[in-house]
Amino acid sequence: MKLYLVRHGQSEGNISGCVNGQKDVPLTEQGYEEARRAGQYLEGLTFDRIYSSDLIRTVQTAQTAIPGCEPIRLSLLRELNTGDLTDRPLKEIRESTDETLRTALRWQNYAIYGGEDWSMLQARAGKFLKMLEEDPCEQVIAFAHAGFLRATLEMAILEGGRIDARHIRCPNASVMKLIYEENTWRLLSWGAGIQ
């Protein structure tokens, strides 16, 4: 089975300068253009199943990249829940004297602020991979969020190890491709489709 994972295009949240998490914000015009470019990259491919986070920015990306599709919407594919830090300015957090606050942002651990810690996101990513393993198809695509894509990579390839987000870029509307064969996930490409 081949699994394509696509990050949503630029959203209003991406340009707000604030923590977004699961805030439901739409794509910008640039986001729609990025989704169209992802669609060009995916052109000619057929998918047995098309999944999307249930947040509007991923649904809009899916429907723009694959016109006419109605993705299966799964809350499982949502971005990390940032709890009480949602809508807080990133600059304010980065410049804060509160080390706990800065560390929460750096390691994306929001449990103490009423959200999720990274292991919770990894658990959701692992559940999604398990769901696919138990009902395999030839080719599947899922539209999700940067955090979810990184957590999926960690669960598939590193068996739950961590990758510091500073070391693996996940641009808007980029495509990651994994293959599952002989009970093993392998990474085929990361960040494809970006021009």
Buried (B, 14 or more C-beta within 10 A) or exposed (E): BBBBBBBBBBBBBBEBEBBBBBBBBBBBEBBBBBBBBBBEBBEEEEBEBBBBBBBBBBBBBBBBBBEEBEBEBBEBBBBBBBBEBBEBEBEEBEEEEEEEBBEBBEEBBBBBBEBBBBEBBBBBBBEBBEEBEEEEEEEBBBBBBBBBBBBBBBBBBEEBEBEEBEEBEBBBBBBBBBEBEEEEBEEEEBBBBBE
